[in-house]
Amino acid sequence: MRMSEIAIIGGTGLTSLKNLEIIRREMVRTPFGEPSGPLTFGTFSGHEIVFLARHGYGHTIPPHKVNYRANVWALQETGVKHIIAVAAVGGIAEDLMPARLAFPDQIIDYTWSRVNTFFEEGLSAVTHIDFTEPYCSELRDKMVAAARKANLDAVESGTYGATQGPRLETAAEINRLEQDGCTMVGMTGMPEATLARELEICYATCAVVANKAAGRAEGKITMEEIDACLTGGMEKVRTLLETVIPTL
């Protein structure tokens, strides 16, 4: 099996990575079933990485059906030490405008019924992990520095509210999330971050604002609006990756 220490998990809007020189694709079997698709190994900005589309390469797996354990386990099996998780979010805070990037430093989990740990069977003792700081500060700092270097005008902190999906939230739910301290909302941040911490993988999220959250803009949220914003946002993601990956 080919080894790579850097992984990119692509979310909505990033089912493939432009400028990735593909070396091979490989389906990794795990004790937890199959991951979202084959791992794509290649070189990007002169460095070997592995890419995985969280929702499948045809974007067919909804957030609550993603096999997060298989995905994270498969990446760890290939020797991954750093995961940059790209995720589309709704902007709750005023400064989180569509197509802007953000690097959350905290997360609140509102999901349910998702298998969210590797530590549940065959244990010699009950296992707890520290999750005070849910994202790898080293990786976050490097993404923040890369965004500054590339003049991407990103929001450098924030709290990600992870909701169940696949439906979008009500305006009242967004008000509740804001009262809880959330500045952005998405559907895939958990349990992905927890699982990476359990396997001691340095994990951080690059969030792309796809739309203003429910009740924060006039009218309904449409997929056409989201797709249009993600097109511009993902170009910024690629610029960020080109800048940050050589520093890892």
C-alpha positions in Angstrom: 0.0 0.0 0.0 1.3 3.4 -0.9 1.9 5.7 2.1 1.1 9.4 2.3 1.2 11.7 5.4 -1.2 14.4 4.1 -4.9 13.9 3.3 -7.6 16.1 1.9 -11.2 15.2 2.6 -13.3 17.0 0.1 -16.9 17.9 0.9 -19.7 19.4 -1.1 -18.3 21.2 -4.1 -14.9 19.4 -3.9 -15.4 15.8 -5.2 -12.1 16.1 -7.1 -8.9 18.1 -6.7 -7.8 20.2 -9.7 -4.1 20.0 -10.5 -3.8 16.7 -8.6 -1.5 14.5 -10.6 -3.0 11.1 -9.9 -0.7 8.2 -9.3 -3.3 5.5 -8.4 -6.6 4.9 -6.7 -7.1 2.2 -4.1 -10.1 0.9 -2.1 -9.0 0.3 1.4 -10.9 -2.3 3.4 -11.5 -1.5 7.1 -13.0 -3.2 10.1 -15.9 -0.7 9.9 -16.9 -1.3 6.3 -16.1 0.6 3.1 -15.1 4.2 3.0 -16.9 6.7 0.8 -14.9 5.7 -2.2 -11.4 4.7 -3.3 -8.5 6.8 -1.9 -6.8 8.8 -4.7 -3.1 9.0 -4.3 -1.2 11.7 -6.2 1.1 14.7 -6.1 -0.1 18.2 -5.5 2.2 21.3 -5.4 5.1 18.8 -5.6 4.0 16.8 -2.5 2.4 13.4 -2.3 -1.1 13.5 -0.8 -4.2 11.3 -0.6 -7.6 12.6 -1.5 -11.0 11.3 -0.4 -14.5 12.6 -1.4 -16.5 12.5 1.8 -19.9 12.2 0.0 -18.5 9.8 -2.7 -17.1 10.9 -6.1 -20.6 11.2 -7.5 -21.7 13.2 -4.4 -24.4 10.5 -3.5 -23.8 9.9 0.2 -25.8 12.2 2.5 -24.1 13.6 5.6 -25.9 11.3 8.1 -25.0 8.2 6.0 -21.2 8.9 5.6 -19.2 6.1 7.1 -16.9 8.4 9.1 -15.2 5.6 10.9 -14.2 3.8 7.7 -13.0 7.0 6.1 -10.7 8.1 9.0 -9.5 4.5 9.6 -8.6 4.1 5.9 -6.6 7.3 5.8 -4.7 6.3 9.0 -3.9 2.9 7.4 -2.1 4.7 4.6 0.1 6.6 7.1 -1.8 9.9 7.1 -0.7 12.3 9.9 -2.5 15.4 8.8 -6.1 15.8 7.5 -7.4 19.0 6.0 -11.1 18.6 6.0 -12.9 20.9 3.5 -16.5 21.5 4.4 -19.3 23.7 3.0 -21.1 25.7 5.8 -23.9 28.2 6.3 -22.8 31.5 7.6 -24.4 32.6 10.9 -22.0 35.4 11.9 -22.3 38.6 9.8 -18.7 38.4 8.6 -19.2 34.9 7.2 -20.4 35.9 3.7 -20.9 33.4 0.8 -17.7 32.1 -0.8 -15.5 33.2 2.2 -13.2 30.8 3.9 -13.1 30.2 7.7 -11.0 28.1 10.0 -13.1 27.1 13.1 -11.4 26.5 16.4 -14.4 25.1 18.3 -17.3 22.8 17.5 -20.7 22.0 19.0 -22.2 18.6 18.2 -26.0 18.5 17.5 -26.0 15.3 15.6 -27.5 12.0 16.8 -27.5 8.3 15.9 -24.1 8.5 14.3 -21.5 6.0 15.3 -19.0 8.4 16.8 -16.1 6.4 18.4 -13.6 3.6 17.8 -13.6 2.9 21.5 -16.7 0.8 22.1 -15.8 -2.9 21.9 -12.8 -5.1 22.9 -11.5 -2.6 25.3 -9.1 -3.4 28.2 -10.4 -0.2 29.9 -12.9 2.6 29.2 -11.1 5.1 27.0 -11.6 8.9 27.1 -9.9 11.5 24.9 -9.3 15.2 25.6 -11.3 17.3 23.2 -11.0 20.7 24.8 -9.5 22.0 21.6 -11.1 19.9 18.9 -8.9 21.0 16.0 -5.1 20.6 15.6 -3.7 24.0 16.5 -0.5 23.4 14.5 -2.4 22.7 11.3 -4.9 25.5 11.9 -2.1 28.0 12.4 -0.5 26.9 9.2 -3.7 27.3 7.3 -4.3 30.8 8.8 -0.7 31.8 7.8 -1.2 30.4 4.3 -4.5 32.3 3.8 -2.8 35.5 4.9 0.1 34.8 2.5 -2.3 34.2 -0.4 -4.5 37.3 0.5 -7.6 35.1 0.8 -9.2 37.3 3.5 -10.4 34.3 5.6 -12.2 34.3 8.9 -9.5 32.9 11.3 -11.6 31.4 14.0 -15.2 30.5 14.8 -17.5 27.8 16.2 -18.9 25.1 13.9 -22.3 23.9 14.8 -22.7 20.3 13.5 -26.3 19.4 12.6 -27.8 16.1 11.5 -29.1 16.9 8.0 -29.7 16.3 5.3 -32.4 19.0 5.5 -31.3 22.6 6.1 -32.1 24.2 9.4 -35.1 26.4 10.4 -34.5 30.1 11.2 -35.4 29.3 14.8 -32.8 26.6 14.9 -30.1 29.0 13.6 -31.2 31.5 16.3 -30.6 28.8 18.9 -27.2 27.9 17.4 -26.2 31.5 17.5 -27.2 31.8 21.2 -25.1 28.8 21.8 -22.1 30.6 20.3 -22.0 29.0 16.8 -20.8 31.2 14.0 -21.3 28.7 11.2 -23.4 25.6 10.6 -22.6 22.4 8.7 -23.5 18.7 8.7 -20.2 16.8 8.5 -17.9 18.2 11.2 -18.8 15.5 13.7 -17.9 12.7 14.3 -15.1 13.2 11.8 -13.1 15.5 14.2 -13.5 13.1 17.1 -12.5 10.1 15.2 -9.3 11.8 13.9 -8.4 12.7 17.5 -8.9 9.2 18.7 -6.4 8.0 16.1 -4.0 10.9 17.0 -4.3 12.4 13.5 -3.7 16.2 13.2 -7.1 17.4 11.9 -8.4 20.8 11.0 -11.3 22.2 8.9 -11.3 24.6 6.1 -14.9 25.8 5.9 -16.3 27.4 2.8 -19.4 29.5 3.3 -22.0 28.3 0.8 -24.8 30.5 1.9 -26.1 32.7 4.7 -27.8 30.4 7.2 -31.6 30.2 7.5 -33.1 33.6 8.5 -29.9 35.5 7.8 -30.8 36.5 4.3 -34.0 37.3 2.4 -35.9 34.4 0.8 -35.3 30.7 0.6 -32.0 29.0 0.3 -31.6 27.3 -3.1 -29.2 24.7 -4.3 -28.5 27.0 -7.3 -27.3 29.7 -4.9 -25.2 27.2 -3.0 -23.6 25.8 -6.1 -22.8 29.3 -7.4 -21.1 30.3 -4.2 -19.1 27.1 -3.9 -17.7 27.5 -7.3 -15.9 30.7 -6.2 -15.2 29.3 -2.8 -13.5 26.2 -4.0 -11.1 28.2 -6.2 -10.0 29.8 -2.9 -9.6 26.4 -1.3 -7.3 25.3 -4.1 -5.2 28.4 -3.7 -5.0 27.7 0.1 -4.0 24.1 -0.4 -1.3 25.1 -2.9 0.1 27.5 -0.3 -0.3 25.4 2.9 0.7 21.8 1.7 4.4 22.7 1.1 4.6 23.8 4.8 3.4 20.5 6.2 
